[in-house]
Amino acid sequence: QVQLVESGGGLVQAGGSLRLSCAASGRSFTGYTMGWFRQGPGKEREFVSAISWSGSNTAYADSVKDRFSISRDNAKNTVYLQMNSLKPEDTAVYYCAVGLTVIAPMQSFLRYDYWGQGTQVTVSS
């Protein structure tokens, strides 16, 4: 049974930092893309960032580029999202996702096969 467990969310003041982690288990994730999406209050779920298996390819939403950084540790089946210079508009539930298909782009929901339960990030002004 595949499980994705996110951690690291919380309450932080604007300008602060948080580091999210997502540990995957239950099968081999060799070749899988790992990504982060978020859903803010009253908003649809949106792409945040993703990283290929090798780490050589990464993608970021324009809204987080230059503030967020994604990385992964394949030995631990874990993906990280370092979030700096947080803004109130970054407030959302952040979801981890993993997927094998390469048909869809990294920014697309269609690329991902498994999803975590989410971790809340709240940025106060």
Secondary structure, DSSP 8 states (H G I E B T S, - for coil): --EEEEE--EEEETT--EEEEEEEESS--TT-EEEEEEE-TTS--EEEEEE-SSSS-EEE-TTTTTTEEEEEETTTTEEEEEE-S--GGG-EEEEEEEE---SS-TTSGGG-SEE---EEEEEE-
